[in-house]
Structures are given as C-alpha cells and as structure tokens.
Amino acid sequence: MGTVIDVQIDHEEAEVLADEVVHQLKLYEHRFSANDDSAELMQVNHQAGKQAVKVAPELFDLIQIGKDYSLMPVGNLNIAIGPLVKLWHIGFDDAHKPGDDKIKARLKLTNPHQIELNPVQQTVFLKQAGMEIDLGSLAKGYIADLLTDYLRQNGVQSALLNLGGNVVVIGGKRSNSDGYWHVGLQDPAQPLGNYRRVLNLRDQSIVTSGIYQRNLEANHHFYHHIFDKHTGYPTPTKITSLSIISKRSVDGEIWTTMLFGKPQAEIQRVVEGLPGIKAIVIDNRNQLFEYHGPDD
C-alpha cells in the first residue's frame, strides 16, 4: 500500500489473526490500487471508453460510495481525479508541475457523471476514453473497516490497525491504566514522530489529511497532493492538517477529503451537523481547533 502497516491484536489467536489480516491487506491492495496495472481497479481504467467491467462486490461498493460523494457540488472529493493525479504524480520521483494546457486537458477527463454503475451486474463503465478512477482518498479507510469487521467477527475485543496514519482501534488497550488506546496526532510543524497531542480512543478511527508529507517545490512554489477538482491545481488552503475522528474509518476518509481546503468556518459548520464526528484542525500558524458533531 506504499506505507508502513502496524497491527496490534490482543487475543489468544493473535498470530493466526494477524497473518490473515496481512493476507487480506494484500488482496485488497491488489483490488483497489490505481498504481498497479494488474489491479482490479486498473482493469476498469484500462477499459475506459470501451466496455463495462464486472468487479468484486467490495470494489463496486467503494466506487458507488465515492461516486455519490463526488457528485456533491459542495465537497472536494472526486474519485475520477485519476488523470490529474497521474499528471502531477506528487509523492513520486517524477513529480512535476505540468503546463496549464495539460492540466486543462486532463480536467476534461474527471467528470464523475461519466462513471456508469450497474448494481445488478456489478459492473463499472467509464464512458470517456482516458478516464481513470483513483480511490486513494478512500481505500485505506474502507480497508481498515473491512479488517476491523473481520477481527470483531472472530472475537477480538482489543486491537489497533494503523494503515499509514489511518488508525482504527477496537475496544480499549487493557495494559493502559485508563483503558484507552493512546494515538499521537502529528505536529505538522515538526519532523514525523513529534506529536501535537495524544488522543485517547476506544472503538474509533482517526484519519488525517495534511500537506506536510507529500508535496512538491517547483519554481519557488509549494504544491501539495490534495487537488481542487474544479481547477486541477492543489487546493489553496490555510490548513496544514485536518483530522476526523469517527466510528467508521471510511467516514474519516470521506470528510477529510470533502472538507480539506474549505474555509475554517465552513468546516466547523459542516462538522457540527454530522452526528458522531469530531474534527481537529491545525492551521498554518500551528493553531489547533476542535469541532464536534451533535452526538459526539
């Protein structure tokens, strides 16, 4: 998955369960990857403008979720953003700032209305040649939820899954005196491993989007990897880090992407209307703000 995975399971069959988690991680990585030409998702992308492709139920479900939120005009999520991600390639060795003409050309290939889903046949068809779905803004959270469900079904009452910063905990940690899992919130102004705050979590997920890791400096300009779906450029923002705490990790993925780049007042307004959601915002002056949904 291009990241470090940490799995901690408190159970008498922990080793067997951990092996199965690793097996499922490899399976889901191959299913959802937009960087592996042999992945199931890439078969959909390769057939863009040609024909529909039957996909696994989990892949269809995640594409359906992603399309639904991509069609919302107020958010910044767009799973059809693949052509732009590949063009900029921020986070990879060949990252570069493309020309305006190339950005405009790729923008024409990012219309989520052109994703055709058949729930009966479980097929996905990208109507326009050159389109590409990229589930990078959702997949880790969705996978974490699938793995959490598997562990719960096998009697696990205490575990932690960290998929490259997307953290989900089951229950609490019995060896901690307060019974919570302690999860560090990265300080964007400091090297990795320096925490702005340590959070106490139980049966929750935390997902963080930030501009402090994957970025590009070109011609004295700073570009991060979170794109504005309307312009094709990294979204202007005064926020360096946005974290969402929720029950399901995919919800954290959805709302960090939907809200990143929005004015802070709008983030507050939206979060305060989302039951069971908490947001932690760190701005470019390293100030920290917290917002809570009505049931949090």
C-alpha positions as CSV (number, residue, x, y, z in Angstrom):
1,M,0.0,0.0,0.0
2,G,3.1,2.2,-0.2
3,T,3.1,2.8,3.5
4,V,4.0,1.2,6.9
5,I,1.3,-1.0,8.4
6,D,1.1,-1.6,12.2
7,V,-1.2,-4.3,13.6
8,Q,-1.7,-5.0,17.3
9,I,-4.1,-7.7,18.4
10,D,-4.9,-8.7,21.9
11,H,-6.3,-12.2,21.5
12,E,-5.2,-15.8,22.2
13,E,-5.1,-16.5,18.5
14,A,-3.4,-13.2,17.7
15,E,-0.7,-14.6,15.5
16,V,-3.2,-16.5,13.3
17,L,-5.5,-13.5,13.0
18,A,-2.6,-11.2,12.2
19,D,-1.5,-13.5,9.4
20,E,-5.0,-13.4,7.9
21,V,-5.1,-9.6,8.2
22,V,-1.9,-9.4,6.2
23,H,-3.3,-11.8,3.6
24,Q,-6.5,-9.7,3.3
25,L,-4.4,-6.5,3.1
26,K,-2.6,-7.9,0.1
27,L,-5.9,-8.9,-1.5
28,Y,-7.5,-5.5,-1.0
29,E,-4.4,-3.7,-2.2
30,H,-4.5,-5.6,-5.4
31,R,-8.2,-4.9,-5.7
32,F,-8.2,-1.1,-5.1
33,S,-4.7,0.1,-6.4
34,A,-4.5,2.7,-9.1
35,N,-0.7,2.3,-9.4
36,D,-0.6,-1.5,-10.2
37,D,-1.6,-2.2,-13.8
38,S,-2.7,-5.7,-12.8
39,A,-5.0,-4.5,-10.1
40,E,-8.8,-5.0,-10.5
41,L,-9.4,-1.2,-10.4
42,M,-7.0,-0.7,-13.2
43,Q,-8.9,-3.2,-15.4
44,V,-11.8,-0.7,-15.2
45,N,-9.5,2.2,-16.1
46,H,-7.9,0.3,-19.0
47,Q,-11.4,-0.3,-20.5
48,A,-12.4,3.4,-20.3
49,G,-14.5,4.3,-23.3
50,K,-14.6,0.6,-24.4
51,Q,-16.7,-1.6,-22.2
52,A,-18.0,-2.2,-18.7
53,V,-16.0,-4.4,-16.3
54,K,-17.5,-6.7,-13.7
55,V,-15.8,-6.1,-10.3
56,A,-15.7,-7.6,-6.9
57,P,-18.5,-6.5,-4.5
58,E,-16.2,-4.5,-2.3
59,L,-14.7,-2.6,-5.2
60,F,-18.2,-1.9,-6.6
61,D,-19.4,-0.7,-3.2
62,L,-16.5,1.7,-2.7
63,I,-16.8,3.1,-6.2
64,Q,-20.5,3.6,-5.5
65,I,-19.7,5.4,-2.2
66,G,-17.1,7.5,-3.9
67,K,-19.3,8.5,-6.9
68,D,-22.1,9.5,-4.6
69,Y,-19.9,12.0,-2.7
70,S,-18.1,13.0,-5.8
71,L,-21.4,14.3,-7.3
72,M,-22.0,16.6,-4.3
73,P,-21.1,20.1,-5.6
74,V,-20.0,21.4,-2.2
75,G,-17.2,18.9,-1.4
76,N,-13.8,18.4,-2.8
77,L,-14.0,14.6,-3.3
78,N,-13.7,13.3,-6.8
79,I,-12.8,9.7,-7.5
80,A,-12.5,10.5,-11.2
81,I,-9.4,12.6,-10.4
82,G,-7.0,9.9,-11.6
83,P,-5.8,11.6,-14.8
84,L,-4.7,14.7,-12.8
85,V,-3.1,12.6,-10.0
86,K,-1.0,10.7,-12.6
87,L,-0.1,14.0,-14.4
88,W,1.3,15.7,-11.3
89,H,2.4,12.5,-9.7
90,I,3.2,14.3,-6.4
91,G,4.8,11.9,-3.9
92,F,6.7,10.0,-6.6
93,D,10.2,10.6,-8.0
94,D,8.9,12.0,-11.3
95,A,6.6,14.6,-9.6
96,H,6.5,17.9,-11.6
97,K,4.3,21.0,-12.2
98,P,2.6,20.4,-15.5
99,G,1.7,23.1,-18.0
100,D,-1.7,24.8,-17.9
101,D,-2.7,23.3,-21.2
102,K,-2.1,19.7,-20.0
103,I,-4.0,20.4,-16.7
104,K,-7.0,21.7,-18.6
105,A,-6.9,18.7,-20.9
106,R,-6.9,16.2,-18.0
107,L,-9.6,18.1,-16.2
108,K,-12.0,17.2,-19.1
109,L,-11.4,13.6,-18.1
110,T,-12.5,13.9,-14.5
111,N,-16.3,14.1,-14.7
112,P,-17.8,11.7,-12.1
113,H,-21.1,11.8,-14.0
114,Q,-19.3,9.7,-16.6
115,I,-18.9,6.7,-14.2
116,E,-21.7,4.3,-15.1
117,L,-22.6,1.7,-12.4
118,N,-24.8,-1.3,-12.9
119,P,-25.7,-2.7,-9.4
120,V,-27.4,-5.8,-10.8
121,Q,-24.5,-6.8,-12.9
122,Q,-21.9,-5.3,-10.5
123,T,-20.2,-3.6,-13.5
124,V,-18.4,-0.3,-13.8
125,F,-18.0,1.6,-17.1
126,L,-16.0,4.8,-17.6
127,K,-17.8,6.4,-20.6
128,Q,-14.9,8.5,-21.8
129,A,-11.6,7.1,-23.0
130,G,-8.7,8.3,-20.9
131,M,-10.7,8.4,-17.6
132,E,-9.2,6.9,-14.5
133,I,-10.8,6.2,-11.1
134,D,-8.4,6.8,-8.2
135,L,-9.6,5.6,-4.8
136,G,-6.6,6.7,-2.9
137,S,-8.7,9.2,-0.9
138,L,-10.9,6.4,0.4
139,A,-9.4,3.0,0.1
140,K,-7.3,2.8,3.3
141,G,-10.3,3.7,5.5
142,Y,-12.6,1.3,3.7
143,I,-10.0,-1.5,4.0
144,A,-9.5,-0.7,7.7
145,D,-13.2,-1.1,8.3
146,L,-13.3,-4.4,6.5
147,L,-10.4,-5.7,8.6
148,T,-12.0,-4.4,11.8
149,D,-15.2,-6.2,10.9
150,Y,-13.2,-9.4,10.3
151,L,-11.5,-9.1,13.7
152,R,-14.7,-8.4,15.6
153,Q,-16.4,-11.4,13.9
154,N,-13.5,-13.5,15.2
155,G,-14.0,-12.4,18.8
156,V,-11.3,-9.7,19.0
157,Q,-12.2,-7.1,21.7
158,S,-8.9,-5.1,21.7
159,A,-6.8,-4.3,18.6
160,L,-5.2,-1.4,16.7
161,L,-4.8,-1.1,13.0
162,N,-2.6,1.7,11.6
163,L,-2.6,1.8,7.8
164,G,-0.1,4.5,7.2
165,G,-1.6,7.0,9.6
166,N,-5.2,5.9,9.2
167,V,-5.8,4.4,12.7
168,V,-8.7,2.3,13.8
169,V,-9.0,0.8,17.4
170,I,-11.2,-1.9,18.6
171,G,-12.1,-1.6,22.3
172,G,-9.5,-0.2,24.6
173,K,-6.0,-1.2,25.5
174,R,-6.1,-3.2,28.7
175,S,-2.4,-2.6,29.6
176,N,-3.1,1.1,29.8
177,S,-4.3,2.2,33.2
178,D,-7.1,4.4,31.7
179,G,-8.2,1.6,29.4
180,Y,-7.8,3.7,26.2
181,W,-5.6,3.4,23.2
182,H,-3.2,6.4,23.0
183,V,-2.8,7.7,19.5
184,G,-0.4,10.6,18.7
185,L,-1.6,13.5,16.4
186,Q,1.4,14.6,14.3
187,D,2.6,18.1,14.7
188,P,2.8,19.5,11.1
189,A,5.5,21.9,12.1
190,Q,7.8,19.2,13.4
191,P,9.5,16.1,11.9
192,L,7.5,12.9,11.9
193,G,7.1,11.3,15.3
194,N,6.6,14.6,17.1
195,Y,3.0,14.9,18.4
196,R,0.9,17.9,18.9
197,R,-1.5,16.0,21.1
198,V,-2.0,12.4,22.3
199,L,-5.7,11.3,21.8
200,N,-7.5,8.7,23.9
201,L,-9.5,6.4,21.7
202,R,-11.8,3.5,22.1
203,D,-13.8,1.8,19.3
204,Q,-13.0,4.8,17.0
205,S,-11.0,5.8,13.9
206,I,-8.8,8.8,13.2
207,V,-7.9,9.8,9.7
208,T,-5.7,12.8,9.0
209,S,-5.1,14.7,5.7
210,G,-2.2,17.1,5.6
211,I,0.1,18.9,3.3
212,Y,3.3,18.3,5.3
213,Q,4.4,15.0,3.8
214,R,3.5,14.6,0.1
215,N,4.4,17.8,-1.7
216,L,6.4,19.4,-4.4
217,E,8.5,22.5,-4.7
218,A,8.9,23.8,-8.3
219,N,9.9,27.3,-9.5
220,H,9.8,28.6,-5.9
221,H,6.2,27.5,-5.4
222,F,4.9,24.9,-3.0
223,Y,2.4,22.3,-4.2
224,H,0.7,19.7,-2.1
225,H,-1.1,16.5,-3.2
226,I,-4.7,17.5,-2.4
227,F,-6.3,18.8,-5.6
228,D,-9.1,21.2,-6.2
229,K,-11.4,19.2,-8.5
230,H,-12.5,22.4,-10.3
231,T,-9.1,23.8,-11.2
232,G,-6.8,20.8,-11.4
233,Y,-4.3,22.5,-9.1
234,P,-3.6,21.8,-5.4
235,T,-6.4,23.4,-3.4
236,P,-5.5,26.7,-1.8
237,T,-5.6,26.3,2.0
238,K,-4.6,27.9,5.3
239,I,-4.8,24.5,6.9
240,T,-1.9,22.1,7.3
241,S,-3.7,19.2,8.9
242,L,-7.3,18.1,9.2
243,S,-8.2,15.0,11.3
244,I,-11.6,13.3,11.5
245,I,-12.5,11.1,14.5
246,S,-15.4,8.8,13.7
247,K,-16.7,5.2,14.3
248,R,-16.0,4.1,10.7
249,S,-12.7,4.9,9.1
250,V,-14.2,5.4,5.6
251,D,-16.2,8.3,7.1
252,G,-13.0,9.9,8.2
253,E,-11.6,9.5,4.7
254,I,-14.7,11.0,3.1
255,W,-14.9,14.1,5.3
256,T,-11.2,14.9,5.4
257,T,-11.3,14.9,1.6
258,M,-14.6,16.7,1.3
259,L,-13.6,19.5,3.7
260,F,-9.9,20.0,3.1
261,G,-9.3,23.4,1.6
262,K,-12.6,24.8,2.8
263,P,-12.6,27.9,5.0
264,Q,-12.4,27.0,8.6
265,A,-15.8,28.5,9.4
266,E,-17.3,26.1,6.8
267,I,-15.5,23.1,8.2
268,Q,-16.9,24.0,11.6
269,R,-20.5,24.4,10.2
270,V,-20.4,21.1,8.4
271,V,-18.9,19.1,11.2
272,E,-21.3,20.4,13.8
273,G,-24.1,19.0,11.6
274,L,-22.5,15.5,11.3
275,P,-23.6,13.1,14.1
276,G,-20.7,11.2,15.8
277,I,-18.0,13.2,14.0
278,K,-15.2,15.2,15.6
279,A,-12.7,17.3,13.6
280,I,-9.3,18.6,14.7
281,V,-7.9,21.4,12.5
282,I,-4.3,22.7,12.7
283,D,-3.8,25.9,10.6
284,N,-0.7,27.4,9.0
285,R,0.1,29.3,12.2
286,N,0.1,25.9,14.1
287,Q,-3.1,26.8,16.0
288,L,-5.3,23.9,16.9
289,F,-9.1,23.9,16.8
290,E,-11.7,21.2,17.6
291,Y,-15.3,20.8,16.3
292,H,-17.9,18.3,17.3
293,G,-21.0,16.8,15.7
294,P,-24.3,16.8,17.6
295,D,-23.9,13.3,19.1
296,D,-20.1,13.4,19.8
